[in-house]
Amino acid sequence: MSWVSVLPPLIAIAVVLWKKEVISALFVALMASELLLVIQDKTSLLLTFVYTIERVVEVAASPGNARILLFSLAIGAILSFIRDSGGVSATVSKLISSGTASTPRRAGGLTMFTGVAVFVESNLSVLTSGILARGLFDRFKMSRARLAFIIDSTSAPICILILLNGWGAFILGLLSNYDLAESGASILWGSTVFNFYAILVLLLVAMTVVTGKVFGPMKQSEKNLLSNDANVETGPKPTKARFMLIPLATLVFGMVGFMFWTGNGVLAEGSGSKSVLYATVLSIFTCFILSVLHRKYSTREFVGVAFKGIGELVPLVTIVLFSLCLGASLKELGTGEYVANMVGSHLPVFAIAPVLFLTGAIISFTTGTSWGTFAILIPIAVPLIHTTGLPPSFLVAAVLGGGVFGDHCSPISDTTAVSALASGCDLLEHVKTQLPYALTAGAGTLILYGLVGALM
């Protein structure tokens, strides 16, 4: 349909910038895409709404997509249990009492370790490491801005590298809409070595922790040593570390085991959607067994905790569903193919990955959403694999890195706001002090993508 096929993703971007809300933007873009399909098929325009609803039903009825949606809901039950049971607090308290955080460097290292260890969900990561590290940073005269930077930079970046979480499941769902030479799981795991932005950000955090040196506006924050006494809840009283460690271990090792099983002994050939769902259900069952054995919750109370966590993730799952629907509709419309041909004919091959990263960075920064950015750009990036011959993992990594940039430092990102809240740092101060680090990593990423692309 030529240039008009690009309108739906442009509409999605425009509505998000206007309303600062992703769900309505995705739904409007989906209706626009279905309207163009109706015009293309020369059927009644009045059927657009009906076809939009049927697209949602069709996508949700797909076994692979249904597994992704069920997992995205079920993971909320695990998060709610390990948080409300006091398992998260107990785990970190045990590390502190053992003398692990006896120096500023160790305190920073413990904070970074906690953020990395709680990789299942980005907001849980920053809440856990931030709330429990505030006292340590005050004790060693380190600014709250530094704490906010460390916990924010070990949430989304680590989630996009480890991928044994909802991030990985969501991206697998987007990739499943396309017929590629490699499996979605293989492409996803391969993207980690090319995700230069996430890697560079984590290296900057490690450098800050080891050397104790900061740069940019954060230097002034360190000099001021202002203590923000924001009213932050400290969370449940610590109980047993096993309430967190055992469910997480079950989730991680269960997913790896099911990947081997569904792939007949080959990890990269395993079914990501099946494995993550099976591992999540097994982890929920483990949580229930722990509750019964330690008399933490009755059966009725456990069900209440589980559904509370599930309810918290309903908006997120709605984004996942509409993103999958928009991707399926744009695929039928041919948006990706048109953009691929246009970009492929106007850009040198070495510039494609940098342009994808920069586009993703701009969208995610101005909208505050990484997942919405993935949903918009992956349908555009995947067809470039066929027209340019570049490795799938390389181009997918450029999109993922661009999406993480905005989630990491955008002032309207929920992770940025939660990081400021958890650390007791003013939101604008957090954005101002962290942005130079993000821009440094972003500039390095653009250079690396250009160099690597030129060598391929």
C-alpha positions as CSV (number, residue, x, y, z in Angstrom):
1,M,0.0,0.0,0.0
2,S,3.1,2.3,-0.4
3,W,3.6,5.1,2.1
4,V,0.2,5.0,3.8
5,S,1.2,1.7,5.4
6,V,3.5,3.7,7.6
7,L,0.6,5.7,9.1
8,P,-0.4,3.3,11.9
9,P,2.9,3.3,13.7
10,L,3.2,7.0,13.2
11,I,-0.3,7.4,14.7
12,A,0.8,5.3,17.7
13,I,3.9,7.6,18.2
14,A,1.8,10.7,17.9
15,V,-0.9,9.6,20.3
16,V,1.6,8.5,22.9
17,L,3.4,11.9,22.7
18,W,0.1,13.6,23.0
19,K,-1.6,11.6,25.7
20,K,1.5,10.1,27.4
21,E,-0.5,6.8,27.5
22,V,0.4,3.6,25.6
23,I,-2.7,1.4,25.7
24,S,-5.0,3.9,23.9
25,A,-2.2,4.7,21.4
26,L,-1.8,1.1,20.5
27,F,-5.5,0.5,20.1
28,V,-6.0,3.6,17.9
29,A,-3.0,2.5,15.8
30,L,-4.5,-1.0,15.5
31,M,-7.8,0.4,14.3
32,A,-6.0,2.6,11.8
33,S,-4.2,-0.5,10.4
34,E,-7.4,-2.4,10.2
35,L,-9.1,0.5,8.4
36,L,-6.3,0.5,5.8
37,L,-6.8,-3.3,5.3
38,V,-10.5,-2.7,4.9
39,I,-9.8,-0.1,2.2
40,Q,-7.3,-2.5,0.5
41,D,-9.9,-5.3,0.4
42,K,-12.6,-2.9,-0.7
43,T,-15.1,-3.9,2.0
44,S,-17.3,-1.7,4.1
45,L,-15.6,0.9,6.3
46,L,-18.2,0.1,9.0
47,L,-16.6,-3.2,9.5
48,T,-13.3,-1.7,10.8
49,F,-14.3,-1.9,14.4
50,V,-15.5,-5.5,14.0
51,Y,-12.3,-6.5,12.3
52,T,-10.3,-4.8,15.1
53,I,-12.0,-6.9,17.7
54,E,-11.6,-10.1,15.7
55,R,-7.9,-9.3,15.3
56,V,-7.6,-9.2,19.1
57,V,-9.5,-12.5,19.4
58,E,-7.3,-14.1,16.6
59,V,-4.1,-13.1,18.3
60,A,-5.1,-14.1,21.8
61,A,-6.3,-17.5,20.5
62,S,-2.9,-18.3,19.1
63,P,-1.3,-20.9,21.5
64,G,2.1,-19.1,21.5
65,N,0.5,-15.7,22.3
66,A,-1.8,-17.2,24.9
67,R,1.2,-18.7,26.7
68,I,2.9,-15.2,26.7
69,L,-0.2,-13.5,28.1
70,L,-0.7,-16.2,30.8
71,F,2.9,-15.9,31.8
72,S,2.7,-12.1,31.9
73,L,-0.2,-12.4,34.4
74,A,1.2,-15.3,36.4
75,I,4.5,-13.7,37.1
76,G,2.6,-11.1,39.2
77,A,1.7,-13.9,41.7
78,I,5.4,-14.7,42.2
79,L,6.4,-11.0,42.6
80,S,3.6,-10.4,45.1
81,F,4.6,-13.5,47.2
82,I,8.3,-12.8,47.4
83,R,7.6,-9.1,48.2
84,D,4.8,-9.5,50.7
85,S,6.2,-12.5,52.5
86,G,9.3,-10.5,53.4
87,G,11.6,-12.8,51.4
88,V,13.2,-9.9,49.5
89,S,13.9,-7.9,52.7
90,A,15.3,-11.0,54.4
91,T,17.7,-11.9,51.6
92,V,19.3,-8.5,51.5
93,S,19.3,-8.1,55.3
94,K,21.2,-11.4,55.6
95,L,23.8,-10.1,53.1
96,I,24.2,-6.9,55.2
97,S,24.5,-8.6,58.5
98,S,27.3,-10.8,57.2
99,G,29.6,-7.8,56.8
100,T,29.2,-7.7,53.0
101,A,28.5,-3.9,53.1
102,S,31.2,-2.7,55.5
103,T,32.8,-0.1,53.2
104,P,31.4,2.4,50.6
105,R,32.7,0.2,47.8
106,R,31.0,-2.8,49.3
107,A,27.8,-0.9,49.9
108,G,27.7,0.1,46.2
109,G,28.6,-3.4,45.2
110,L,25.9,-4.9,47.3
111,T,23.4,-2.4,45.8
112,M,24.4,-3.3,42.3
113,F,24.4,-7.0,43.1
114,T,20.8,-6.8,44.5
115,G,19.6,-4.9,41.4
116,V,21.2,-7.5,39.1
117,A,19.9,-10.5,41.2
118,V,16.3,-9.3,41.2
119,F,16.2,-9.3,37.4
120,V,12.6,-10.7,37.1
121,E,11.0,-7.3,37.0
122,S,12.6,-3.8,36.7
123,N,10.4,-2.0,39.3
124,L,10.8,-4.8,41.8
125,S,14.6,-4.5,41.2
126,V,14.8,-0.8,42.0
127,L,12.4,-0.9,44.9
128,T,14.3,-3.8,46.5
129,S,17.8,-2.4,46.1
130,G,16.9,1.3,46.6
131,I,14.8,1.1,49.8
132,L,17.3,-1.3,51.5
133,A,20.4,0.7,50.5
134,R,19.3,4.2,51.5
135,G,20.6,3.8,55.0
136,L,24.0,2.4,53.8
137,F,24.5,5.4,51.4
138,D,23.6,7.9,54.1
139,R,26.1,6.2,56.5
140,F,28.9,6.4,54.0
141,K,28.1,10.0,52.9
142,M,27.2,9.0,49.3
143,S,24.4,11.0,47.6
144,R,20.9,9.7,46.9
145,A,21.5,10.7,43.3
146,R,24.3,8.2,43.1
147,L,22.0,5.6,44.6
148,A,19.2,6.4,42.1
149,F,21.7,6.1,39.2
150,I,23.0,2.7,40.4
151,I,19.6,1.1,41.0
152,D,18.0,2.5,37.8
153,S,21.0,1.4,35.7
154,T,20.8,-2.2,37.0
155,S,17.1,-2.6,36.3
156,A,16.0,-2.3,32.7
157,P,19.6,-2.8,31.3
158,I,20.0,-6.1,33.2
159,C,16.4,-7.2,32.4
160,I,17.2,-6.9,28.7
161,L,20.4,-8.9,29.0
162,I,19.3,-11.8,31.2
163,L,15.9,-12.1,29.5
164,L,14.6,-14.8,31.9
165,N,11.7,-12.6,32.6
166,G,8.7,-10.8,31.1
167,W,10.9,-8.8,28.8
168,G,12.2,-11.9,27.1
169,A,8.8,-13.4,26.9
170,F,7.3,-10.2,25.3
171,I,10.1,-9.9,22.7
172,L,9.7,-13.6,21.9
173,G,6.0,-13.0,21.3
174,L,6.8,-10.2,18.9
175,L,9.4,-12.3,17.0
176,S,7.0,-15.2,16.7
177,N,4.9,-13.3,14.1
178,Y,7.7,-13.7,11.5
179,D,9.1,-16.6,9.5
180,L,12.9,-16.4,10.1
181,A,15.7,-18.8,9.4
182,E,16.6,-18.8,13.2
183,S,14.2,-19.5,16.1
184,G,13.0,-16.5,18.1
185,A,14.9,-17.8,21.2
186,S,18.1,-18.1,19.2
187,I,17.8,-14.6,17.9
188,L,17.0,-13.3,21.4
189,W,19.9,-14.9,23.1
190,G,22.2,-13.8,20.4
191,S,21.1,-10.2,20.8
192,T,22.7,-9.9,24.2
193,V,26.3,-9.7,22.9
194,F,25.2,-6.9,20.5
195,N,23.2,-4.9,23.1
196,F,26.0,-2.4,23.5
197,Y,23.9,0.2,25.3
198,A,22.9,-2.1,28.2
199,I,26.5,-3.4,28.4
200,L,28.1,0.1,28.4
201,V,25.6,1.4,31.1
202,L,26.4,-1.5,33.4
203,L,30.2,-0.9,32.9
204,L,29.6,2.8,33.9
205,V,27.9,1.5,37.1
206,A,30.7,-0.9,37.8
207,M,33.2,1.9,37.3
208,T,31.3,4.2,39.7
209,V,31.1,1.5,42.3
210,V,34.8,0.5,42.1
211,T,36.4,4.0,41.8
212,G,33.9,6.0,43.8
213,K,34.2,8.7,41.1
214,V,31.3,10.5,39.5
215,F,31.0,13.2,36.8
216,G,28.6,15.8,35.5
217,P,25.8,17.3,37.7
218,M,26.2,14.3,40.1
219,K,29.4,15.9,41.4
220,Q,27.4,18.7,42.8
221,S,25.0,16.3,44.4
222,E,27.9,14.6,46.0
223,K,29.2,17.9,47.4
224,N,25.8,18.9,48.7
225,L,25.2,15.5,50.4
226,L,21.5,16.4,50.7
227,S,19.4,13.9,52.4
228,N,15.9,13.6,51.0
229,D,13.5,12.4,53.7
230,A,10.8,11.4,51.2
231,N,8.2,9.2,52.8
232,V,9.1,5.8,51.3
233,E,7.6,2.6,52.6
234,T,10.2,0.2,53.9
235,G,8.2,-2.9,52.9
236,P,7.3,-6.0,54.8
237,K,9.4,-7.1,57.8
238,P,12.2,-9.5,56.8
239,T,11.2,-13.1,57.4
240,K,13.0,-16.0,55.5
241,A,15.4,-15.5,52.6
242,R,14.2,-18.7,51.2
243,F,10.8,-17.1,50.4
244,M,12.6,-15.2,47.6
245,L,15.6,-17.4,46.7
246,I,13.7,-20.7,46.2
247,P,10.9,-19.4,43.9
248,L,13.5,-17.4,41.9
249,A,15.8,-20.4,41.6
250,T,12.8,-22.5,40.5
251,L,11.9,-20.0,37.9
252,V,15.4,-19.6,36.5
253,F,16.5,-23.2,36.5
254,G,13.0,-24.4,35.6
255,M,13.0,-22.2,32.5
256,V,16.5,-23.4,31.4
257,G,15.4,-27.0,32.0
258,F,12.2,-26.6,30.0
259,M,14.1,-24.9,27.2
260,F,16.3,-28.0,27.0
261,W,13.3,-30.3,27.2
262,T,11.2,-28.5,24.5
263,G,14.3,-28.2,22.3
264,N,15.1,-31.9,22.6
265,G,18.4,-31.2,24.3
266,V,19.2,-28.0,22.4
267,L,18.7,-24.8,24.4
268,A,18.5,-22.5,21.4
269,E,15.9,-24.7,19.8
270,G,13.6,-24.7,22.8
271,S,10.2,-23.1,22.9
272,G,10.5,-19.8,24.8
273,S,6.7,-19.4,25.3
274,K,6.2,-22.9,26.6
275,S,9.3,-22.9,28.8
276,V,8.6,-19.6,30.5
277,L,5.0,-20.5,31.2
278,Y,5.9,-24.0,32.6
279,A,8.6,-22.5,34.8
280,T,6.4,-19.8,36.1
281,V,3.6,-22.2,37.1
282,L,6.1,-24.4,38.7
283,S,7.5,-21.4,40.7
284,I,4.0,-20.4,41.8
285,F,3.5,-24.0,43.1
286,T,6.8,-23.7,44.9
287,C,5.6,-20.5,46.6
288,F,2.4,-22.3,47.7
289,I,4.4,-25.2,49.2
290,L,6.7,-22.7,51.1
291,S,3.6,-21.0,52.4
292,V,2.1,-24.3,53.7
293,L,5.3,-25.7,55.1
294,H,6.2,-22.5,57.0
295,R,2.6,-21.5,57.8
296,K,3.1,-18.1,56.3
297,Y,-0.3,-18.0,54.5
298,S,-3.4,-20.1,54.6
299,T,-4.6,-21.4,51.2
300,R,-7.1,-18.6,51.0
301,E,-4.6,-16.0,52.0
302,F,-2.1,-17.3,49.4
303,V,-4.7,-17.1,46.7
304,G,-5.4,-13.5,47.7
305,V,-1.8,-12.5,47.6
306,A,-1.4,-14.2,44.2
307,F,-4.4,-12.5,42.6
308,K,-3.3,-9.1,44.0
309,G,0.0,-9.5,42.1
310,I,-1.9,-10.6,39.0
311,G,-4.2,-7.6,39.2
312,E,-1.2,-5.3,39.4
313,L,0.0,-6.5,36.0
314,V,-3.3,-6.3,34.1
315,P,-2.4,-3.0,32.4
316,L,1.0,-4.4,31.4
317,V,-0.7,-7.5,29.9
318,T,-3.1,-5.3,28.0
319,I,-0.1,-3.5,26.4
320,V,1.4,-6.9,25.5
321,L,-1.9,-8.0,23.9
322,F,-2.4,-4.8,21.8
323,S,1.3,-4.8,20.8
324,L,1.0,-8.3,19.5
325,C,-2.2,-7.4,17.6
326,L,-0.6,-4.3,16.1
327,G,2.4,-6.3,15.0
328,A,0.2,-8.9,13.3
329,S,-1.9,-6.3,11.6
330,L,1.1,-4.3,10.3
331,K,2.6,-7.6,9.1
332,E,-0.5,-8.2,6.9
333,L,-0.5,-4.6,5.8
334,G,3.1,-4.8,4.7
335,T,4.4,-1.9,6.7
336,G,7.7,-3.5,7.6
337,E,8.4,-4.5,4.0
338,Y,7.8,-1.0,2.7
339,V,10.0,0.7,5.3
340,A,12.6,-2.0,4.8
341,N,12.8,-1.3,1.1
342,M,12.8,2.5,1.6
343,V,15.5,2.4,4.3
344,G,17.5,-0.3,2.5
345,S,17.6,1.8,-0.7
346,H,18.5,5.1,1.1
347,L,20.9,4.1,3.8
348,P,24.2,2.3,3.6
349,V,24.2,-1.0,5.4
350,F,26.6,0.1,8.2
351,A,24.1,2.9,9.1
352,I,21.0,0.8,9.5
353,A,21.7,-0.4,13.1
354,P,22.7,3.0,14.4
355,V,19.6,4.5,12.8
356,L,17.4,1.8,14.4
357,F,19.0,2.5,17.8
358,L,18.7,6.3,17.5
359,T,15.0,6.0,16.4
360,G,14.2,3.7,19.3
361,A,16.1,6.0,21.8
362,I,14.0,9.0,20.6
363,I,10.7,7.2,20.8
364,S,11.4,5.6,24.2
365,F,12.7,8.8,25.7
366,T,9.8,10.9,24.6
367,T,7.2,8.3,25.6
368,G,8.8,6.7,28.6
369,T,8.1,3.2,27.4
370,S,10.5,0.5,26.1
371,W,7.9,-2.2,25.4
372,G,5.8,0.2,23.2
373,T,9.0,1.0,21.3
374,F,9.7,-2.6,20.8
375,A,6.2,-3.1,19.4
376,I,6.6,-0.3,17.0
377,L,10.1,-0.9,15.7
378,I,10.5,-4.7,15.6
379,P,7.9,-5.1,12.8
380,I,10.1,-2.6,10.9
381,A,13.4,-4.0,11.8
382,V,12.7,-7.7,11.1
383,P,12.1,-7.3,7.3
384,L,15.5,-5.5,7.1
385,I,17.1,-8.9,7.9
386,H,16.0,-10.2,4.5
387,T,16.9,-7.1,2.5
388,T,20.3,-6.3,4.0
389,G,21.6,-9.7,5.0
390,L,22.6,-8.4,8.5
391,P,22.4,-10.9,11.4
392,P,19.0,-10.9,13.0
393,S,20.4,-10.7,16.5
394,F,22.4,-7.6,15.5
395,L,19.3,-5.6,14.3
396,V,17.1,-6.8,17.1
397,A,19.7,-5.7,19.6
398,A,19.7,-2.2,18.1
399,V,16.0,-1.9,18.7
400,L,16.2,-3.3,22.2
401,G,19.0,-1.0,23.2
402,G,17.1,2.0,21.8
403,G,14.0,1.0,23.8
404,V,16.0,0.6,27.0
405,F,17.6,4.1,26.7
406,G,14.3,5.8,27.2
407,D,13.1,3.4,30.0
408,H,16.4,4.1,31.7
409,C,16.4,7.9,31.7
410,S,13.1,9.4,30.5
411,P,11.4,11.6,33.1
412,I,8.1,10.0,32.2
413,S,9.3,6.5,32.6
414,D,7.8,4.5,35.5
415,T,11.1,2.9,36.2
416,T,12.8,6.4,36.5
417,A,10.1,7.6,38.8
418,V,10.2,4.5,41.0
419,S,14.0,4.7,41.1
420,A,13.8,8.3,42.4
421,L,11.1,7.3,44.9
422,A,13.0,4.2,46.2
423,S,16.3,6.1,46.6
424,G,14.7,9.2,48.2
425,C,16.0,11.4,45.4
426,D,14.1,14.2,43.7
427,L,12.9,13.0,40.3
428,L,14.3,16.0,38.3
429,E,17.6,15.7,40.1
430,H,17.8,12.0,39.2
431,V,17.1,12.7,35.6
432,K,19.6,15.5,35.5
433,T,22.4,13.6,37.2
434,Q,21.8,10.3,35.3
435,L,21.3,11.8,31.8
436,P,25.1,12.4,31.2
437,Y,25.8,8.7,31.9
438,A,23.0,7.6,29.5
439,L,24.2,10.0,26.8
440,T,27.8,8.8,27.2
441,A,26.6,5.2,26.8
442,G,24.3,6.1,23.9
443,A,27.1,7.9,22.0
444,G,29.4,4.9,22.5
445,T,26.6,2.6,21.3
446,L,26.1,4.6,18.0
447,I,29.9,4.4,17.3
448,L,30.0,0.6,18.0
449,Y,27.0,-0.1,15.8
450,G,28.5,1.8,13.0
451,L,31.9,0.0,13.3
452,V,30.4,-3.4,13.7
453,G,27.9,-2.8,10.8
454,A,30.8,-1.8,8.6
455,L,32.6,-5.0,9.3
456,M,29.6,-7.2,8.5
